[in-house]
Amino acid sequence: MHRDLLRRGRLSDDRTGEVMHFLSSMTADHWIAEMDIQVDMAHLLMLREKEIIGEDAARALMGALLSFHEDGVPEEAYDECFEDIHAGKEAALIARVGEEFGGRLHMGRSRNDEVATCIRMRLREELLGCMAAVCDLRRVLLDLAAAHRETIMPGFTHLQHAQPTTLAHHLLAYEAAFGRDFGRLADAYGRVNECPLGAAAFASTGYPIDRAMTAGLLGFERPMGNSMDAVATRDFALESLSACTVMMTNASRLCEEMVVWSSAFVRFVQLADGYSSTSSIMPQKKNPDTAEIMRAKAGTVAGALAGATTITKGLPMSYNRDLQELTPHLWRGVAAARESLVVLAGMLSTATFDTDRMAAESDRGFSTATELADVLVREYGLPFRTAHSVVGRAVKQGALDLATLEAAAEEVAGLSLTERGLTAERVAAALDPAISVAERNAIGGPAPDETARAVAARNTDLAADEAATAGLAKAIETALARLVDEARRLAEA
Ligand code: ARG
């Protein structure tokens, strides 16, 4: 076979291997080979339904397509003498059933709508995989949060001890971010799942095709509305990569914390051996390599988005070959995001949190000073700014005991706290991290009763997101199973 039939007419075939390799998308086309067969099946069913193709040709072609579907596209279709898998597979079909029949499949379409349809189909799968993975990660975070509502730890701003919080509160912050990531992926999915097939090169076609039929057979929500847009746009790829990039920044921040928390300085967490590596020279080392690689993958995904946007931004309407160069960025980006989330869920669910270390750090550096200032406001009538100054002055003196506070209040505001009723016991209670946390029970706060409510509410949202993902996946699975059934019926008719 090994001959690009597309060059048989207008062009000579005297190209160097370098040029063939340079022009061919073959190395990335294995991502869409399976989809290309499904696209062919749907197109052929429609051509037959509309009587655009004869019965014998349709039957022979469908038989060959079914054998490609079952055994894979033949190896020779991947030769780089072909621009892409679409041309290679067409040549393989013609080699199988002859040009009289095999040469009829490409009626009413172009590789421009063909490739866009294939990319959207594969991307659907990848997005659903990402959506399921982010749900699994959220489940891990929520389960850990439920178990650590009473685990007091220091909260940080500027990576300085700031105020006590709980591990549950910290993990719920990440879960909230990943919940929004799910929303962005699901939103992108809706726009990915529209069908370009039938747009042909860009100007649609004069054959009496049925675009709604092919869209339905392939599990798409609807045919795309404008045939030029259908082949020209890759905004669906950009927004998918964008959603993945944002999601990976969240994953990367969590990984950064795992790196910091697992260091000997901090010791808040130990990653399981399965998620750690050692050193080739230092036998004592246990390194958080999975977290580090994932921090880097965030850069890989952002780079894929940068590559894809830069490729797209200067292109005139409609299809331009530059778009071929975008597709590998898409696969690299979504694959890195998807595998990262799976690994992250495993890393967290097998990690051991050192709750004693967290508790021991939770009141370091006067981190309950804010609560003490609040108590001076709520119970002893000081304006907040005055209380802030009094407590700050006492911290500067190096102690938050009654005597130091009393002196600070005299100095800063000329008032006596003991005269207003402040006692050493009240000061001690205000400085207790657990009491300070329990006070913070407004919506979204770290108090154990509030995080219990939050975990329950988030579990409800997560269950809905899981069900939605499963529903979308089922719809695709059902459509594609029906497609193959109908293909068999045609082949055997
Ligand atoms: N290999 C091309 C791509 O990946 C496919 C289709 C269009 N090719 C063309 N020469 N018009 O974008």
Residues whose N, C-alpha, C, O or C-beta is under 5 A from the ligand:
A	BS01	LIG	S25 E83 D84 R111 N112 V115 L323 Q324
